[in-house]
Amino acid sequence: FLCPCSAILSSYLLGERLNLLGKLGCLLSLVGSTVMVIHAPEDEEVTTLEEMTSKLKEPGFLAYAAILLVLCFLLIFYLAPRYGQINILIYLTICSVIGAFSVSSVKGLGIAIKGFFAGQPVLQHPLTWILVITLVASITTQINYLNKSLDIFNTSLVFPIYYVLFTTIVITTSIILFKEWVTMTVVDIIGTVCGFLTIILGVFLLHAFKDMDVSLGNLPQVLQNEQPAPVTRDDKNILIEVDNSSIAPEDKPKVFMLCT
């Protein structure tokens, strides 16, 4: 809910332009988020660091994490220096990919904190410090590239797009790490997919029509002033029109001769 609300507030507090379609896109993002929360699956119960370690060591998650790391390095060292200033997706994709590691670290540290207050020797467990280092590094990277994106692009566009990318990565990470899809019913799966598609539609409205001057006040004028699209004719039609000219004989040029 934070990103769509931030986009709306930035149009009022920061004076950034957000038209009617952009506000409608933010509303659709909020509706989609609500639907996803309602149909979200329950997390698999993981209560100890040993269980968390076994989850992190599974081949599926290791392959997924390796793919994310390769993608992240490609974005940071190759694409960002070349296209980061002109493409809004570069910096935001970096933040979203790194978000997969921050969410996993927060989940593991939450288990470690509970174990600490329960008297378990979590400080002696190596996973605790690995999660702390991972969390600090991922959050620092996210803040860095998110600030770069906010310095270049409109806030009303940055937050909703970042919200969609981040949500996609987080859902995928949870499904692979905790196998949440096992406990999901068909209704929950359909609801989650529909909610996510609604969010994508909202962001599309926000981004695709950002340059249009559309508001409730001038909406009737915008609809009335729409001009029909010009008809494109190919060479064949033009030749036919030339051969079948509708010029009347009396309108054709005449030649006069003078005789002496």
Secondary structure, 3 states (H helix, E strand, C coil): CHHHHHHHHHHHHCCCCCCHHHHHHHHHHHHHHHHHHHCCCCCCCCCCHHHHHHHHCCHHHHHHHHHHHHHHHHHHHHHHHHHCCCCHHHHHHHHHHHHHHHHHHHHHHHHHHHHHHCCCCHHHCHHHHHHHHHHHHHHHHHHHHHHHHHHHCCHHHHHHHHHHHHHHHHHHHHHHHHCHHHHCCHHHHHHHHHHHHHHHHHHHHHHHCCCCCCCCCCHHHHHHCCCCCCCCCCHHHHHHHHHCCCCCHHHCCCCCCCCC
